[in-house]
């Protein structure tokens, strides 16, 4: 049996620390600023900009409210611009008189524009402020191209308007048709008029009937007295080209004797001649006692 063995350890020398046994590591102490919790300013940053905007908006509103009485002046000048041939400056001034009593910032520009465009001869109105006390109005008048029926005129866009002085425009061509077909009739008038002009014809009357048939009457001119063209339905340009070709070859010399031309045939036309004018007989003189 073996006895226990004692190991002799030399006494530790004074001034020396005992050597630690086993694994060990050195841990550096963290600074106080790291160990303390950090303050979170994200909420304050998110709240800063909305508050700033509210403050700025309120300040702007208050400033504008205080300064508005000094900047809002009465309207002292109305400047009307545009080439006016059918309406007068006086008529425009009378129309907008109820609006002029307002101040620079309170004047109703939209209402003034609507009021002006209700005048028959005004096609478009533009109204704007000019600092400090002026309103500029720019007007575009209607351009009458033809009469629409017996009570209205048509502008170059095919839109009807009704001025009071219709008797002054009897020289314009007269167009007829359903109310829904104003632009269609105007477009056909412009196309057919361009085709007839080189022949010396002008259009005095153009009618679109409810069933879709077209009737055209030329006015008297260098080509002779007016004639009636029965165009029928559809293919108006093709029918007019046929008329022009035959007119140059055979009809030109007889145009003064022609009353109407029927173009409703597929490959030709029919001519209606004027009735000869009967010579007037002289009435015998009756002697009176």
WOJO-V34351 format. One record per residue. N is the residue number from 1. RES is the residue in three letters. SS is DSSP state (A for helix, B for strand, O for the rest). PSI is psi in whole degrees, -180 to 180 (NA if undefined). Layout:
# WOJO-V34351
N/RES/SS/PSI
N/RES/SS/PSI
This chain:
# WOJO-V34351
1/UNK/O/128
2/UNK/O/139
3/UNK/O/162
4/UNK/O/141
5/UNK/O/134
6/UNK/O/132
7/UNK/O/131
8/UNK/O/124
9/UNK/O/133
10/UNK/O/144
11/UNK/O/145
12/UNK/O/137
13/UNK/O/142
14/UNK/O/140
15/UNK/O/-8
16/UNK/O/138
17/UNK/O/145
18/UNK/O/143
19/UNK/O/123
20/UNK/O/144
21/UNK/O/151
22/UNK/O/179
23/UNK/O/147
24/UNK/O/157
25/UNK/O/156
26/UNK/O/127
27/UNK/O/123
28/UNK/O/144
29/UNK/O/134
30/UNK/O/145
31/UNK/O/160
32/UNK/A/-35
33/UNK/A/-26
34/UNK/A/-38
35/UNK/A/-25
36/UNK/O/144
37/UNK/O/140
38/UNK/O/146
39/UNK/O/139
40/UNK/O/108
41/UNK/O/6
42/UNK/A/-40
43/UNK/A/-40
44/UNK/A/-38
45/UNK/A/-41
46/UNK/A/-28
47/UNK/A/-19
48/UNK/A/-49
49/UNK/A/-43
50/UNK/A/-41
51/UNK/A/-40
52/UNK/A/-42
53/UNK/A/-40
54/UNK/A/-42
55/UNK/A/-45
56/UNK/A/-42
57/UNK/A/-43
58/UNK/A/-41
59/UNK/A/-41
60/UNK/A/-44
61/UNK/A/-45
62/UNK/A/-41
63/UNK/A/-44
64/UNK/A/-38
65/UNK/A/-38
66/UNK/A/-33
67/UNK/A/-20
68/UNK/A/-43
69/UNK/A/-28
70/UNK/A/-29
71/UNK/A/-24
72/UNK/O/99
73/UNK/O/159
74/UNK/B/151
75/UNK/O/124
76/UNK/O/-13
77/UNK/B/133
78/UNK/B/116
79/UNK/B/111
80/UNK/B/122
81/UNK/B/159
82/UNK/O/154
83/UNK/O/104
84/UNK/O/117
85/UNK/O/-26
86/UNK/O/-15
87/UNK/O/157
88/UNK/O/160
89/UNK/A/-37
90/UNK/A/-40
91/UNK/A/-37
92/UNK/A/-45
93/UNK/A/-40
94/UNK/A/-35
95/UNK/A/-36
96/UNK/O/7
97/UNK/A/-40
98/UNK/A/-21
99/UNK/A/-22
100/UNK/A/-22
101/UNK/O/-12
102/UNK/O/170
103/UNK/B/179
104/UNK/O/-43
105/UNK/O/-19
106/UNK/O/-7
107/UNK/O/138
108/UNK/O/92
109/UNK/A/-40
110/UNK/A/-42
111/UNK/A/-38
112/UNK/A/-42
113/UNK/A/-45
114/UNK/A/-41
115/UNK/A/-41
116/UNK/A/-41
117/UNK/A/-8
118/UNK/O/-13
119/UNK/O/132
120/UNK/O/-36
121/UNK/O/-3
122/UNK/B/119
123/UNK/B/-36
124/UNK/B/141
125/UNK/B/138
126/UNK/B/126
127/UNK/B/133
128/UNK/B/157
129/UNK/B/148
130/UNK/B/118
131/UNK/O/140
132/UNK/O/-12
133/UNK/O/34
134/UNK/B/148
135/UNK/B/128
136/UNK/B/129
137/UNK/B/125
138/UNK/B/123
139/UNK/B/144
140/UNK/B/119
141/UNK/B/160
142/UNK/O/146
143/UNK/O/98
144/UNK/B/128
145/UNK/B/-35
146/UNK/B/166
147/UNK/B/144
148/UNK/B/105
149/UNK/O/-141
150/UNK/O/-4
151/UNK/O/-4
152/UNK/B/170
153/UNK/B/159
154/UNK/B/136
155/UNK/B/-177
156/UNK/O/-9
157/UNK/O/4
158/UNK/O/25
159/UNK/O/133
160/UNK/B/143
161/UNK/B/158
162/UNK/O/90
163/UNK/O/171
164/UNK/O/-28
165/UNK/O/56
166/UNK/A/-28
167/UNK/A/-19
168/UNK/A/-2
169/UNK/A/29
170/UNK/O/-16
171/UNK/O/-15
172/UNK/O/151
173/UNK/O/152
174/UNK/B/124
175/UNK/B/143
176/UNK/B/153
177/UNK/O/174
178/UNK/O/152
179/UNK/A/-33
180/UNK/A/-12
181/UNK/A/23
182/UNK/A/-51
183/UNK/A/-37
184/UNK/A/-45
185/UNK/A/-40
186/UNK/A/-43
187/UNK/A/-43
188/UNK/A/-38
189/UNK/A/-45
190/UNK/A/-41
191/UNK/A/-49
192/UNK/A/-35
193/UNK/A/-41
194/UNK/A/-34
195/UNK/A/-34
196/UNK/A/-23
197/UNK/A/-43
198/UNK/O/-22
199/UNK/O/-7
200/UNK/O/10
201/UNK/O/149
202/UNK/B/156
203/UNK/B/122
204/UNK/B/-29
205/UNK/B/136
206/UNK/B/128
207/UNK/B/133
208/UNK/B/117
209/UNK/O/169
210/UNK/O/-33
211/UNK/O/2
212/UNK/O/7
213/UNK/O/144
214/UNK/B/140
215/UNK/B/131
216/UNK/B/138
217/UNK/B/127
218/UNK/B/157
219/UNK/B/160
220/UNK/O/143
221/UNK/B/-155
222/UNK/O/-25
223/UNK/O/-9
224/UNK/B/-169
225/UNK/O/165
226/UNK/O/146
227/UNK/O/159
228/UNK/B/132
229/UNK/B/120
230/UNK/B/109
231/UNK/B/-22
232/UNK/B/-153
233/UNK/O/133
234/UNK/O/164
235/UNK/O/43
236/UNK/A/-40
237/UNK/A/-43
238/UNK/A/-42
239/UNK/A/-37
240/UNK/A/-37
241/UNK/A/-38
242/UNK/A/-43
243/UNK/A/-43
244/UNK/A/-42
245/UNK/A/-44
246/UNK/A/-34
247/UNK/A/-46
248/UNK/A/-31
249/UNK/A/-46
250/UNK/A/-28
251/UNK/A/-21
252/UNK/A/-42
253/UNK/A/-22
254/UNK/A/11
255/UNK/A/-30
256/UNK/A/-18
257/UNK/A/-1
258/UNK/B/130
259/UNK/B/-40
260/UNK/B/157
261/UNK/B/125
262/UNK/B/113
263/UNK/O/18
264/UNK/O/2
265/UNK/O/156
266/UNK/O/-38
267/UNK/O/16
268/UNK/O/-159
269/UNK/O/165
270/UNK/B/141
271/UNK/B/132
272/UNK/B/122
273/UNK/B/153
274/UNK/O/147
275/UNK/O/135
276/UNK/O/142
277/UNK/O/123
278/UNK/O/136
279/UNK/O/141
280/UNK/O/135
281/UNK/O/139
282/UNK/O/133
283/UNK/O/132
284/UNK/O/142
285/UNK/O/139
286/UNK/O/121
287/UNK/O/137
288/UNK/O/141
289/UNK/O/NA
